[in-house]
Amino acid sequence: MLDVLIPVFAGLLGLNVGSFLNVVAHRVPAGESVVRPPSACPRCGSPIRTRHNIPVLGWFILRGRCFDCGQPISARYPLVEAGTGLMFALVALRFGTDGDGLRLLPAYLTFAAISIALALIDLDVHRLPDVIVLPSYPVLAVLLAIGGDGEAMVRAGEGLVILGAFFTVVWYVAPGGMGFGDVKLSGLVGAMTAYLTWGTFLVGAFLGFILGAVAGVMLMAGGRAGRKTAVPFGPFMVLGAWSAILGAGYLGDLYLQSIGF
């Protein structure tokens, strides 16, 4: 029964967290508080009524328009809420089926929320704010420590240092190829993937580069970007990391086993 209830509860939690992440993505880059004032229409400034603030359903109840001024409300809001709900459910399916997994669930749900917020902000303003990235290190370290696996914690620390060093070298050797925010985020990606297995780390660390390269080629082929167009890398980093965490890391484990690692 718990195998069903935990993902369902996590998904419902994710819907509400997604609503908050919409606020974070809008206000943090502007240096505004994420607590006050309450949510309001970005066009007319009218506060969002409680009955209209239900994740996903509120947007449909309003038919995608502000109740007061009638201006369109971006479909991004319900998509982020639904996407966060789905993400939380998938994370719960990955970790919430036994005692060991349940101890890791808070850490990886938190990392999921952080990943979504940073991806949205990077897409919007091509920046990964320190106010989110830097506090994530101690928060996630404490949450991972709840798992009680000392060997995995050491591996996470090694993953943090290895990937952080690699990204620092890339940033230094190819200035302009990535921002220093990507370097700071790389430590989180390294730690959260290496905590699980080295195969997960391997896939999570480098799948982002592959996804970013493919996206860049597609954008250029479609005439939407040129060789010097700045494409935010943060979303591809977290997408690669989560692909590995949710299952693709198994391929990395198989590869490392095949070479006797």
Protein Blocks (a to p, Z undefined) as FASTA:
>chain_A
ZZmmmmmmmmmmmmmmmmmmmmmmmmmmnopafkbccdddfklopacdfklmgghjlmmm
nnopafklopacdfklmmmmmmmmmmmmmmmmmmmmbfklmmmmmmmmmmmmmmmmmmmm
mmmnopacfklmmmmmmmmmmmmmmnopaklmmmmmmmmmmmmmmmmmmmmmmghjacfk
lmmmmmmmmmmmmmmpmmlmmmmmmmmmmmmmmmmmmmmmnopacfklccdfklmmmmmm
mmmmnommmmmmmmmmmnoZZ
